[in-house]
Amino acid sequence: MNTTAPTGLLQQPRPFFMIFFVELWERFGYYGVQGILAVFFVKQLGFSQEQAFITFGAFAALVYGLISIGGYVGDHLLGTKRTLVLGAIVLAIGYFMTGMSLLNPDLIFIALGTIAVGNGLFKANPASLLSKCYLPKDPRLDGAFTLFYMSINIGSLLSLSLAPVIADKFGYAVTYNLCGAGLIVALLVYFACRGMVKNIGSEPDHKPLRFRNLLLVLLGTVVMVFLCAWLMHNVKVANLVLIVLSIVVTIFFFREAFRLDKTGRNKMFVAFILMIEAVLFYILYAQMPTSLNFFAINNVHHEILGFTINPVSFQALNPFWVVVASPVLAAIYTRLGSKGKDLTMPMKFTLGMFLCALGFLTAAAAFLLGGYVATFTAVPENITDPLQTLPIYTGVFSKIGLVTLAVTVVMAIMVPWLNRMINTPDSAH
């Protein structure tokens, strides 16, 4: 583990850069699949827009809902590093299977189930491994995670720029195979540099692999793949399962919170409020690979300065600006952290939501003049005229922006109270 704490933005421990590139190539594969998936459903598999959005929503729910399981496996069964490798292998298999679904459309749900389980195994563990590279209260930590998030967006920028073009010119199977190759590159980077994290990891990483645990995880992986595939076939059941799990997790969360002292309990309450806000953020974020894609296809002029742009590649604008802004934010966080003046987490959440609201409302105003738009609502199949669809997008988007702005105002009012909750003295029992 690194024992010094220089404050320069790029003065990170050596394992940081290995984890950075592993995450970059894994996200290259994932966002390449996600970015074109809804369009793939409609154009290649014959789904309606509504069916494509519902299926994508069920897939995304499983992708993120299984992350906690991967975290548990990494912390208690296999170890962070072994779980990371297993997740990458399962993801690669899922991506290759997605390409094969063109030959057998029924395979798509098994492929998506494989991706969901692979992502669940992989996703939590690079960040977990990264956090173990730093001493407590290291002033570089905020900047490190901002740079780490930038690696995610570099990967997504590359894949969202390339995947739609490759799918259009060479076919979706080639694109999904390329995404699988991204996972192979991630694994090669890890195995080439794994000596950097030889002494870093969770408790099981420092012990010999137990065959019983490995067998249990492998069997669980196979079962979960088929369960996820079945749930995506039966979306109503999936929604019911999601509601039940949400209630159970919430009850468990508060049960654990009330077992803590006042300091821990207050911090758990703050975490719960921030998680609710994060749910709203990801609802907005999920518009990119679904409704924004189809708005770009149907309602946006596809030429910029005389160059024709694939409309599905417009999603790449989001990671592009994140990549541009991340070093600036990381430098600011590192500088403020070294001076003990870093912004609190509630304030960062509030500023982020304000920018989301500002972006949506600005776009909504532009829509009234024929600008860019996104929506929760699938356009009916018999409506193709952009002038007919524009009011649908504009109305829904305006409501999204106003709701987000209202949440921002509430969060801004709550920031001082949340800060006090976070800073409850340890002596207050």
LINNOR-V451221 format. One record per pair of residues at least 24 apart in sequence whose ideal C-beta (glycine too) atoms are under 10 Angstrom apart, sorted by the first residue. I is the first residue (numbers start at 1). GAP is how many residues later the second one is. D is the distance in Angstrom with one decimal. If there is no record, write none. Layout:
BEGIN
I;GAP;D
I;GAP;D
END
This chain:
BEGIN
1;131;7.1
1;132;6.7
1;133;7.9
1;134;7.2
1;198;7.1
1;199;6.4
2;131;6.0
2;132;6.6
2;133;7.0
2;136;8.1
2;138;9.2
2;198;9.3
3;132;7.1
4;131;8.7
4;134;9.5
5;129;8.1
5;130;6.2
5;132;8.7
5;133;5.0
5;134;6.5
5;135;6.7
5;136;9.5
5;333;9.5
6;132;9.7
6;133;9.1
6;134;7.3
6;332;9.8
7;131;9.2
7;132;5.2
7;133;6.4
7;136;8.8
7;327;6.2
7;328;8.1
7;330;7.7
7;331;4.3
7;332;9.5
8;132;7.9
8;135;9.0
8;323;9.5
8;326;7.5
8;330;9.5
9;131;7.8
9;134;5.3
9;135;8.9
9;137;9.1
9;138;7.5
9;318;7.3
9;321;5.5
9;322;5.2
9;323;9.7
9;324;9.0
9;325;5.1
9;326;8.6
10;130;9.5
10;133;9.0
10;134;10.0
10;137;8.3
10;317;9.3
10;320;9.2
10;321;9.8
10;324;9.7
11;129;6.9
11;132;9.6
11;323;9.3
12;118;9.3
12;121;8.0
12;122;8.8
12;126;9.9
12;128;6.3
12;129;9.8
12;131;8.2
12;132;5.6
12;135;7.4
12;136;9.5
13;117;9.2
13;120;4.7
13;121;7.2
13;125;9.4
13;127;8.7
13;131;8.7
13;183;8.5
13;184;9.8
13;187;8.9
14;119;8.7
14;179;8.6
14;181;9.8
14;182;5.2
14;183;9.1
15;114;7.5
15;115;7.5
15;117;8.8
15;118;4.9
15;119;10.0
15;178;8.1
15;179;9.6
15;180;9.7
15;181;4.5
15;182;4.9
15;183;9.5
15;184;9.8
15;185;6.1
16;113;9.9
16;114;6.5
16;117;6.1
16;118;8.9
16;124;9.0
16;128;6.0
16;131;7.8
16;132;7.7
16;135;9.8
16;180;9.1
17;130;9.6
17;134;9.6
17;172;9.9
17;176;8.3
17;179;8.4
18;108;9.8
18;111;9.4
18;112;9.8
18;115;9.9
18;171;6.7
18;172;7.2
18;174;8.5
18;175;4.1
18;176;7.9
18;177;9.4
18;178;5.1
18;179;7.0
19;65;9.3
19;106;9.7
19;107;5.3
19;108;8.4
19;110;6.0
19;111;5.1
19;114;7.8
19;125;9.6
19;129;7.2
19;132;8.2
19;170;9.4
19;171;8.8
19;174;9.1
19;177;8.8
19;178;7.8
19;181;9.8
20;106;8.9
20;110;8.6
20;124;9.3
20;127;7.0
20;128;6.4
20;130;8.4
20;131;4.6
20;132;9.7
20;134;9.0
20;169;9.5
21;130;7.2
21;133;9.6
21;134;9.5
21;164;8.6
21;165;7.7
21;167;10.0
21;168;4.9
21;169;8.8
21;171;9.8
21;172;8.2
22;62;7.6
22;63;9.9
22;66;8.1
22;100;9.5
22;103;9.9
22;104;6.1
22;107;9.1
22;129;8.6
22;161;10.0
22;163;9.1
22;164;4.9
22;165;8.2
22;166;9.6
22;167;5.3
22;168;5.1
22;171;8.4
22;172;9.9
23;61;9.8
23;99;9.4
23;100;9.5
23;103;4.9
23;104;8.2
23;106;10.0
23;107;8.6
23;125;6.6
23;126;9.2
23;127;9.8
23;128;4.7
23;129;6.1
23;131;9.3
23;132;7.2
23;163;7.8
23;166;9.8
24;124;9.6
24;126;9.0
24;127;4.3
24;128;7.4
24;129;9.1
24;130;5.4
24;131;4.4
24;132;9.3
24;133;9.9
24;134;8.3
24;158;9.0
24;161;9.1
24;162;7.9
24;165;8.7
25;63;9.1
25;126;9.1
25;129;9.8
25;130;6.4
25;133;9.3
25;134;9.8
25;156;9.1
25;157;4.9
25;158;7.1
25;159;8.5
25;160;4.5
25;161;3.8
25;162;8.6
25;163;8.7
25;164;6.6
25;165;9.5
26;58;9.0
26;61;8.5
26;62;6.3
26;65;7.1
26;66;9.6
26;92;9.7
26;93;9.0
26;96;6.4
26;97;8.5
26;100;7.7
26;125;9.4
26;126;8.8
26;129;7.1
26;156;7.0
26;157;6.2
26;159;9.0
26;160;4.6
26;161;9.1
26;163;9.7
26;164;9.7
27;96;9.7
27;99;9.8
27;124;7.2
27;125;4.7
27;126;7.9
27;127;8.0
27;128;3.4
27;129;5.6
27;130;9.6
27;131;9.1
27;132;7.6
27;155;8.3
27;159;9.0
27;292;9.1
28;123;9.9
28;124;9.6
28;126;8.3
28;127;3.9
28;128;7.4
28;129;9.1
28;130;5.5
28;131;4.7
28;132;9.5
28;134;8.9
28;135;9.2
28;150;8.9
28;151;7.3
28;153;9.1
28;154;4.0
28;155;8.6
28;157;7.9
28;158;8.1
29;59;8.9
29;62;6.6
29;63;7.4
29;65;9.4
29;66;5.9
29;86;9.4
29;89;9.9
29;126;7.9
29;130;7.2
29;134;9.8
29;147;9.1
29;149;8.2
29;150;4.1
29;151;6.5
29;152;7.7
29;153;3.5
29;154;4.8
29;155;8.9
29;156;8.7
29;157;7.5
30;33;8.5
30;61;7.2
30;64;9.8
30;65;8.5
30;85;7.8
30;88;9.2
30;89;6.6
30;92;8.9
30;93;8.8
30;122;9.2
30;125;7.9
30;126;8.0
30;129;8.0
30;149;7.5
30;152;8.3
30;153;8.7
31;121;8.4
31;122;9.0
31;124;6.5
31;125;3.7
31;126;8.6
31;127;8.6
31;128;4.7
31;129;5.8
31;132;7.9
31;148;8.6
31;151;9.4
31;257;9.8
31;258;8.5
31;284;8.4
31;285;9.3
31;288;7.8
32;63;8.2
32;123;8.8
32;124;8.4
32;126;8.4
32;127;3.5
32;128;7.3
32;129;9.8
32;130;7.4
32;131;4.1
32;132;9.2
32;134;8.7
32;135;9.2
32;143;6.5
32;144;7.8
32;146;6.8
32;147;4.1
32;148;9.4
32;149;9.9
32;150;6.9
33;26;9.9
33;58;9.1
33;61;8.2
33;62;5.9
33;65;6.3
33;66;9.7
33;78;9.3
33;79;9.2
33;82;6.7
33;86;10.0
33;126;8.3
33;130;8.0
33;142;8.4
33;143;6.4
33;146;5.1
33;147;9.1
33;149;9.6
33;256;9.6
34;25;8.7
34;26;8.0
34;29;8.4
34;81;9.1
34;85;9.9
34;122;8.6
34;125;8.8
34;126;8.9
34;129;9.3
34;145;9.5
34;252;9.8
34;254;8.9
34;255;5.2
34;256;9.9
34;281;9.2
35;121;7.7
35;124;6.6
35;125;4.7
35;126;9.5
35;127;9.8
35;128;5.6
35;129;6.9
35;132;9.5
35;140;9.6
35;144;9.8
35;253;7.9
35;254;5.5
35;258;7.9
35;277;6.6
35;278;8.3
35;280;5.5
35;281;8.3
36;123;9.3
36;124;8.8
36;127;5.4
36;128;5.8
36;130;9.3
36;131;5.5
36;132;9.4
36;136;7.0
36;139;6.6
36;140;8.8
36;143;9.5
36;253;8.0
36;257;8.2
36;274;9.9
36;276;6.0
36;277;9.7
36;279;9.3
37;61;8.2
37;71;9.6
37;75;8.3
37;78;9.5
37;135;9.7
37;139;9.7
37;252;6.5
37;253;8.9
37;256;9.4
38;251;5.8
38;252;5.0
38;253;8.7
38;254;9.9
38;255;5.9
38;256;7.6
38;274;9.4
38;340;10.0
39;125;7.9
39;128;8.1
39;133;9.1
39;250;8.6
39;251;9.4
39;254;5.7
39;255;7.7
39;257;10.0
39;258;7.5
39;272;9.2
39;273;5.8
40;58;8.2
40;61;8.9
40;62;9.0
40;68;8.7
40;127;7.6
40;132;5.6
40;135;8.8
40;136;8.7
40;272;9.9
41;67;8.2
41;249;10.0
42;251;9.4
42;252;7.9
42;255;9.5
42;336;9.8
42;339;10.0
43;124;9.2
43;129;8.5
43;254;9.6
44;57;8.6
44;58;6.4
44;61;8.5
44;64;9.5
44;123;9.1
44;127;9.2
44;128;5.8
44;129;9.6
45;56;7.6
45;57;8.5
45;60;5.4
45;63;6.5
45;127;9.8
46;59;8.2
47;58;10.0
47;61;9.8
48;330;7.2
48;332;9.3
48;333;6.0
49;241;8.7
49;242;8.6
49;244;9.9
49;245;6.2
49;249;10.0
49;328;9.3
49;329;3.8
49;330;6.2
49;331;8.6
49;332;7.3
50;327;8.8
50;328;4.2
50;329;9.2
50;330;8.8
50;331;8.7
51;184;9.2
51;327;8.6
52;238;7.6
52;241;9.7
52;242;8.8
52;326;7.8
53;233;9.4
53;236;9.8
53;237;5.1
53;238;7.2
53;241;9.0
53;323;8.3
53;324;9.0
53;325;5.5
54;178;9.5
54;181;5.5
54;182;9.8
54;184;9.6
54;185;9.5
54;236;9.9
54;324;8.8
55;53;8.8
55;54;8.6
55;57;8.1
55;177;6.2
55;178;9.3
55;180;7.2
56;56;9.3
56;176;9.7
56;230;8.1
56;233;6.9
56;234;5.7
57;175;9.9
57;178;8.0
57;181;9.1
57;182;9.1
57;229;7.4
57;233;7.8
58;51;9.8
58;54;8.7
58;58;9.4
58;170;8.9
58;173;6.6
58;174;4.9
58;175;9.3
58;176;9.1
58;177;5.1
58;178;9.9
58;179;9.8
58;180;4.9
58;181;7.9
58;184;8.7
59;49;9.9
59;50;9.1
59;53;5.0
59;54;8.7
59;56;7.7
59;57;6.5
59;169;8.4
59;172;9.6
59;173;6.2
59;179;9.6
60;56;8.8
60;222;8.5
60;225;9.8
60;226;6.2
60;229;8.5
60;230;9.0
61;55;8.9
61;167;10.0
61;170;9.0
61;171;9.6
61;174;9.8
61;177;7.1
61;178;8.5
61;180;9.4
61;181;5.8
61;184;9.8
61;225;9.9
62;50;8.0
62;51;7.5
62;53;8.9
62;54;4.0
62;55;8.2
62;57;8.7
62;58;8.0
62;162;9.1
62;165;9.3
62;166;5.1
62;167;9.7
62;169;6.8
62;170;7.3
62;176;7.7
62;179;9.7
62;180;9.0
63;49;8.8
63;52;7.1
63;53;4.9
63;54;9.2
63;55;9.3
63;56;4.9
63;57;7.3
63;60;8.2
63;165;9.3
64;52;9.0
64;55;8.1
64;56;8.4
64;59;8.1
64;218;7.6
65;51;8.2
65;55;7.7
65;163;9.5
65;173;9.8
65;176;9.2
65;177;7.1
65;180;7.2
65;181;9.3
65;184;9.6
66;50;5.9
66;51;6.2
66;52;9.2
66;53;7.0
66;54;2.8
66;55;7.9
66;57;8.5
66;58;9.7
66;158;7.2
66;162;7.9
67;49;10.0
67;52;7.3
67;53;5.4
67;54;8.9
67;55;8.9
67;56;4.9
67;57;5.1
67;58;9.6
68;52;8.0
68;55;9.9
68;56;7.4
68;181;8.4
69;48;8.6
69;51;5.3
69;52;7.7
69;55;9.0
69;148;9.8
69;151;8.4
69;152;9.9
69;155;7.9
70;47;8.8
70;48;9.1
70;49;8.0
70;50;4.5
70;51;4.3
70;52;6.5
70;53;6.2
70;54;5.1
70;55;6.5
70;58;9.4
70;147;10.0
71;49;8.9
71;50;9.5
71;52;8.5
71;53;3.8
71;54;7.3
71;56;9.3
71;57;6.7
71;131;9.6
72;52;8.9
73;47;8.8
73;48;6.5
73;51;9.2
73;52;8.7
73;129;9.9
73;131;9.2
73;140;8.6
73;143;9.3
73;144;5.8
73;147;8.4
73;148;9.3
74;47;8.1
74;48;9.4
74;50;6.6
74;51;4.6
74;54;6.1
74;55;8.5
74;127;8.7
74;128;5.9
74;130;8.0
74;131;8.6
75;49;8.9
75;50;9.1
75;53;7.4
75;126;9.9
75;127;4.9
75;128;7.5
75;129;7.7
75;130;9.8
76;126;7.9
76;127;7.9
76;128;6.8
76;137;8.7
77;125;9.6
77;127;6.4
77;132;9.8
77;133;8.1
77;135;9.5
77;136;4.5
77;137;8.3
77;139;7.1
77;140;5.9
77;143;9.5
78;43;9.0
78;47;9.6
78;124;9.0
78;126;6.0
78;127;8.4
78;131;7.1
78;132;8.6
78;135;6.1
78;136;6.7
78;138;9.5
78;139;5.9
79;46;9.0
79;50;9.9
79;122;5.6
79;123;5.4
79;124;7.6
79;125;3.8
79;126;3.5
79;127;7.8
79;128;7.8
79;130;7.8
79;134;9.3
80;44;8.6
80;45;4.8
80;46;8.6
80;47;9.7
80;48;5.2
80;49;5.0
80;50;9.9
80;51;9.9
80;52;7.7
80;117;8.8
80;120;8.5
80;121;4.9
80;122;4.5
80;123;9.5
80;124;8.1
80;125;5.8
81;44;7.5
81;45;9.9
81;47;9.9
81;48;6.8
81;109;8.1
81;113;7.2
81;116;6.5
81;117;9.5
81;119;8.4
81;120;5.3
81;121;8.3
81;123;9.3
81;124;5.4
82;39;9.9
82;43;9.1
82;119;8.8
82;120;9.6
82;122;7.6
82;123;7.1
82;127;6.7
82;131;9.4
82;132;8.2
82;135;9.0
83;37;9.9
83;38;5.6
83;39;7.6
83;41;8.5
83;42;5.2
83;45;9.1
83;46;9.9
83;119;8.8
83;121;8.9
83;122;9.4
83;134;7.9
84;37;7.9
84;38;5.9
84;39;9.4
84;40;9.2
84;41;4.2
84;42;6.3
84;44;8.8
84;45;7.0
84;102;9.2
84;103;9.4
84;106;7.2
84;113;9.9
84;117;9.7
85;36;9.3
85;37;8.8
85;40;9.2
85;101;9.6
85;102;6.8
85;105;6.8
85;106;8.3
85;109;9.2
86;32;8.3
86;35;5.5
86;36;8.0
86;39;9.5
86;128;8.8
86;131;7.1
86;132;8.2
86;135;7.7
87;30;8.4
87;31;5.2
87;32;7.1
87;33;7.4
87;34;3.2
87;35;2.8
87;36;7.3
87;37;9.1
87;38;6.9
87;39;9.6
87;96;9.3
87;134;9.4
88;30;7.4
88;31;10.0
88;33;8.4
88;34;5.7
88;37;9.7
88;38;10.0
88;94;9.8
88;95;5.1
88;96;8.5
88;98;5.6
88;99;5.3
88;102;7.7
89;29;7.6
89;32;9.0
89;33;9.3
89;94;7.7
89;95;9.4
89;98;7.3
90;24;6.1
90;25;8.2
90;26;9.6
90;27;6.0
90;28;3.3
90;29;8.5
90;30;9.0
90;31;6.1
90;32;7.8
90;93;9.2
90;128;9.9
90;131;6.4
90;132;9.9
90;134;10.0
90;135;8.2
91;24;6.2
91;25;9.7
91;26;8.8
91;27;3.5
91;28;6.3
91;29;9.9
91;30;8.2
91;31;6.1
91;32;9.6
91;88;8.9
91;89;8.1
91;91;9.2
91;92;5.2
91;95;8.9
91;96;10.0
92;26;7.7
92;85;10.0
92;87;8.6
92;88;4.7
92;89;8.3
92;90;8.4
92;91;3.8
92;92;6.2
92;94;8.8
92;95;7.8
93;24;10.0
93;25;7.3
93;87;7.9
93;90;9.0
93;132;9.5
94;24;5.4
94;25;8.4
94;82;9.3
94;85;9.4
94;86;8.3
94;89;9.2
94;131;8.5
95;80;9.5
95;81;5.3
95;82;7.4
95;83;8.7
95;84;4.5
95;85;3.8
95;86;8.6
95;87;8.1
95;88;6.8
95;89;10.0
96;77;9.4
96;80;6.9
96;81;6.3
96;83;8.8
96;84;4.6
96;85;9.4
96;87;9.4
97;79;8.4
97;83;9.0
98;74;8.2
98;75;8.7
98;77;9.3
98;78;4.6
98;79;9.2
98;81;8.0
98;82;8.6
99;72;8.7
99;73;6.8
99;74;3.9
99;75;7.6
99;76;7.5
99;77;3.6
99;78;5.3
99;79;9.2
99;80;8.5
99;81;7.7
100;73;7.4
100;76;8.4
100;77;9.4
101;71;9.0
101;72;8.9
101;75;8.6
102;69;7.8
102;70;6.3
102;71;5.4
102;74;8.9
103;70;8.5
106;123;9.7
106;127;9.6
107;122;9.4
108;121;8.9
108;124;8.8
109;116;9.9
109;117;9.5
109;119;8.2
109;120;4.1
109;121;7.9
109;122;9.0
109;123;5.0
109;124;5.7
110;115;6.8
110;116;7.4
110;118;8.9
110;119;4.9
110;120;9.9
110;122;9.6
111;65;8.7
111;114;9.4
111;118;8.4
112;113;9.4
112;116;7.2
112;117;7.0
112;120;5.9
113;111;7.5
113;112;4.4
113;113;6.7
113;114;7.4
113;115;3.5
113;116;3.8
113;117;8.1
113;118;8.1
113;119;6.9
113;120;9.8
114;107;8.9
114;108;9.7
114;110;9.4
114;111;5.1
114;112;9.7
114;114;8.2
114;115;8.3
115;64;9.7
115;110;9.3
115;113;8.9
116;108;8.1
116;109;8.0
116;111;9.9
116;112;4.9
116;113;9.0
116;115;9.3
116;116;8.5
117;103;8.9
117;104;5.7
117;105;8.8
117;106;9.4
117;107;4.8
117;108;5.2
117;109;9.7
117;110;9.0
117;111;6.3
117;112;9.9
118;65;8.6
118;103;8.4
118;107;8.8
120;101;9.3
120;104;7.9
120;108;9.3
121;96;8.2
121;99;9.9
121;100;7.2
121;103;9.5
122;61;8.9
122;64;9.0
125;76;9.4
125;77;8.7
126;25;9.0
126;26;9.6
126;60;9.5
126;64;9.5
128;73;8.8
128;74;7.1
129;68;6.4
129;71;6.5
129;72;6.6
129;73;8.4
129;76;8.9
130;67;9.6
130;70;9.3
131;69;9.9
132;65;8.5
132;67;9.8
132;68;5.1
132;69;6.7
132;70;7.7
132;73;9.4
133;63;9.2
133;64;7.9
133;67;6.0
137;200;9.2
138;199;8.8
139;194;9.0
139;195;6.6
139;196;9.2
139;197;9.1
139;198;4.1
139;199;4.7
139;200;8.8
139;201;8.7
139;203;8.3
140;190;9.3
140;193;9.3
140;194;6.2
140;197;7.7
140;198;8.7
141;192;9.0
141;193;9.2
141;196;7.7
141;201;10.0
142;187;9.0
142;188;7.6
142;190;9.3
142;191;4.0
142;192;6.8
142;194;8.3
142;195;5.5
142;200;6.3
142;201;9.0
142;203;9.8
142;206;9.2
143;183;9.6
143;184;9.2
143;186;8.4
143;187;4.1
143;188;7.1
143;189;8.6
143;190;5.1
143;191;3.8
143;192;8.8
143;193;9.7
143;194;7.3
143;195;9.6
144;186;7.9
144;189;9.4
144;190;8.7
145;185;8.6
145;188;8.8
146;176;9.9
146;179;9.3
146;180;5.5
146;181;8.2
146;182;9.3
146;183;5.3
146;184;3.9
146;185;9.0
146;186;9.0
146;187;6.0
146;188;8.6
147;179;6.5
147;180;7.4
147;182;9.5
147;183;5.2
147;184;10.0
147;186;10.0
147;187;9.7
148;178;9.3
148;182;9.5
149;173;7.4
149;174;9.8
149;177;6.4
149;180;9.2
149;181;9.0
150;169;9.1
150;172;6.8
150;173;5.7
150;174;9.4
150;175;8.8
150;176;3.6
150;177;7.1
150;179;9.1
150;180;7.5
151;172;9.3
151;175;9.1
152;167;7.9
152;170;8.3
152;171;9.6
152;174;9.6
153;163;9.8
153;165;7.9
153;166;3.8
153;167;8.0
153;168;8.7
153;169;4.1
153;170;5.0
153;171;9.5
153;172;9.5
153;173;7.0
154;165;7.3
154;166;9.7
154;168;9.0
154;169;5.6
154;172;9.1
155;27;7.6
155;31;9.2
155;164;8.1
156;132;9.9
156;159;8.3
156;160;7.6
156;162;7.9
156;163;4.3
156;164;9.4
156;166;8.5
156;167;9.2
157;158;9.5
157;159;5.5
157;160;9.2
157;161;8.6
157;162;4.0
157;163;5.5
157;164;9.6
157;165;8.1
157;166;5.9
157;167;10.0
158;24;8.8
158;158;8.5
158;161;8.6
159;156;9.7
159;157;8.5
159;160;9.0
160;128;8.8
160;129;9.1
160;150;10.0
160;152;8.0
160;153;6.2
160;154;8.7
160;155;4.7
160;156;4.0
160;157;8.8
160;158;8.1
160;159;6.5
160;160;9.0
161;148;9.8
161;149;8.9
161;152;5.6
161;154;9.0
161;155;4.5
161;156;9.8
161;158;8.9
161;159;8.4
162;148;9.8
162;151;8.2
162;154;8.9
163;147;9.3
163;149;7.9
163;150;8.1
163;152;9.6
163;153;9.4
164;129;9.0
164;145;9.4
164;146;4.4
164;147;7.8
164;148;3.6
164;149;4.7
164;150;9.0
164;151;8.3
164;152;8.8
165;144;9.3
165;145;5.2
165;147;8.7
165;148;6.5
166;144;9.7
167;143;8.6
167;145;7.9
168;142;6.0
168;144;8.2
168;145;9.5
169;141;9.4
246;33;9.8
250;25;9.8
261;163;9.1
261;165;8.0
261;166;9.5
261;167;7.6
261;168;4.8
262;159;9.8
262;162;5.9
262;163;8.9
262;164;9.2
262;165;9.4
262;166;4.7
262;167;6.0
263;158;9.4
263;159;9.4
263;160;9.1
263;161;4.7
263;162;7.0
263;163;5.2
263;164;8.4
263;165;6.1
263;166;8.0
264;160;8.8
264;162;9.2
265;156;9.1
265;159;8.5
266;152;9.3
266;154;8.3
266;155;4.1
266;156;7.2
266;157;8.9
266;158;4.6
266;162;8.6
267;151;10.0
267;154;6.9
267;155;6.0
267;156;9.4
267;157;7.5
268;153;9.5
269;149;8.8
269;152;6.2
269;153;9.8
270;74;9.7
270;75;7.9
270;76;6.9
270;144;9.5
270;147;9.2
270;148;5.2
270;149;8.9
270;150;9.7
270;151;5.0
270;152;5.5
270;154;9.7
271;74;9.0
271;150;9.9
271;151;9.4
273;73;8.0
273;76;8.9
273;137;10.0
273;138;8.4
273;141;7.3
273;144;9.8
273;145;6.8
273;148;9.0
274;71;6.7
274;72;6.9
274;74;9.6
274;75;5.6
274;76;10.0
274;137;9.1
274;144;8.1
276;131;9.1
277;69;9.1
277;72;5.6
277;73;8.5
277;75;8.8
277;76;6.3
277;130;6.7
277;131;9.2
277;133;9.3
277;134;6.4
277;137;9.9
278;71;7.8
278;74;9.6
278;75;9.6
280;73;7.4
280;76;8.5
280;120;9.7
280;123;8.0
280;124;6.8
280;127;5.9
280;128;9.9
281;68;8.4
281;71;7.1
281;72;6.7
281;75;6.5
281;123;8.7
281;126;9.4
283;93;8.3
283;117;8.4
283;120;9.7
283;121;9.3
284;69;9.1
284;72;5.6
284;73;9.1
284;75;8.8
284;76;7.0
284;90;8.6
284;116;6.8
284;117;9.3
284;119;9.7
284;120;6.7
285;33;8.4
285;71;8.6
286;88;9.9
286;90;9.3
287;73;9.2
287;86;9.8
287;87;4.2
287;88;7.5
287;89;7.5
287;110;8.9
287;113;8.2
288;26;8.8
288;27;4.9
288;28;9.8
288;29;9.4
288;30;6.2
288;31;9.8
288;86;7.7
289;26;6.7
290;84;8.4
290;85;9.1
290;86;8.7
290;88;8.6
291;82;8.5
291;83;4.9
291;84;4.7
291;85;6.6
291;86;7.6
291;87;7.6
291;88;8.9
291;102;7.9
291;105;8.7
291;106;9.2
292;26;9.3
292;71;9.9
292;80;8.2
292;81;8.1
292;82;4.2
292;83;8.5
292;101;9.7
293;81;9.1
294;80;9.2
294;81;8.7
294;84;7.8
294;85;6.9
294;95;9.2
294;99;9.7
295;72;9.4
295;77;7.1
295;78;5.2
295;79;5.8
295;80;6.9
295;84;8.7
295;91;9.3
295;94;8.0
295;95;9.2
295;97;9.8
295;98;5.9
295;102;9.4
296;76;7.7
296;77;9.4
296;78;9.1
298;81;7.2
298;85;9.4
298;86;7.3
298;87;9.2
298;88;6.1
298;91;6.3
298;92;9.7
298;95;9.6
299;68;9.0
299;71;8.3
299;72;9.2
299;73;8.0
299;74;6.7
299;80;9.4
299;86;9.9
299;87;4.6
299;88;9.2
299;90;6.2
299;91;6.4
299;94;7.1
300;70;9.8
300;71;8.9
300;72;6.2
300;73;8.7
300;86;8.8
301;69;9.6
314;58;8.2
317;55;9.9
344;71;7.4
344;72;9.7
344;74;7.5
344;75;5.2
344;78;6.7
344;79;8.7
345;70;9.9
345;73;8.2
345;74;9.1
345;77;7.3
346;65;7.1
346;66;9.4
346;68;7.1
346;69;4.9
346;70;8.9
346;71;8.8
346;72;4.0
346;73;6.3
346;75;8.9
346;76;7.5
347;64;9.1
347;65;8.8
347;68;5.5
347;69;9.7
347;71;8.7
347;72;7.8
349;59;9.5
349;62;6.5
349;65;10.0
349;66;8.8
349;69;8.9
350;57;9.3
350;58;6.3
350;59;9.3
350;60;9.3
350;61;4.3
350;62;5.2
350;63;9.4
350;64;8.3
350;65;5.8
350;68;9.2
351;57;8.8
351;60;9.4
351;61;9.1
351;64;9.8
352;56;9.1
352;59;9.6
353;51;6.4
353;52;8.6
353;54;6.0
353;55;4.5
353;56;9.6
353;57;9.6
353;58;6.1
353;59;9.0
354;50;8.6
354;51;7.8
354;53;9.5
354;54;4.6
354;55;8.9
354;57;8.4
354;58;7.6
355;49;9.8
355;53;9.0
356;44;9.4
356;45;8.5
356;48;5.4
356;49;9.0
356;51;9.1
356;52;7.9
357;43;8.9
357;44;5.7
357;45;8.0
357;46;8.5
357;47;3.9
357;48;3.9
357;49;8.4
357;50;7.7
357;51;5.2
357;52;9.1
358;43;8.3
358;46;9.0
358;47;8.0
358;50;8.8
359;42;8.1
359;45;9.0
360;37;6.2
360;38;8.2
360;39;9.5
360;40;5.4
360;41;3.5
360;42;8.6
360;43;9.2
360;44;5.9
360;45;8.3
361;36;8.6
361;37;7.4
361;39;9.0
361;40;3.8
361;41;7.3
361;43;8.1
361;44;6.6
362;39;8.2
363;30;9.4
363;31;9.3
363;34;6.4
363;35;9.4
363;37;9.6
363;38;7.7
364;29;8.8
364;30;6.2
364;31;8.8
364;32;9.1
364;33;4.6
364;34;4.3
364;35;8.8
364;36;8.0
364;37;5.3
364;38;8.7
365;29;9.1
365;32;9.8
365;33;8.5
365;36;9.0
366;28;9.3
366;31;9.8
367;24;8.7
367;26;6.1
367;27;4.0
367;28;9.1
367;30;6.3
367;31;8.0
368;26;6.1
368;30;8.9
369;25;9.9
370;24;9.7
372;25;9.5
373;24;5.4
373;25;9.7
374;26;8.0
375;24;9.8
375;25;8.2
376;24;7.3
END
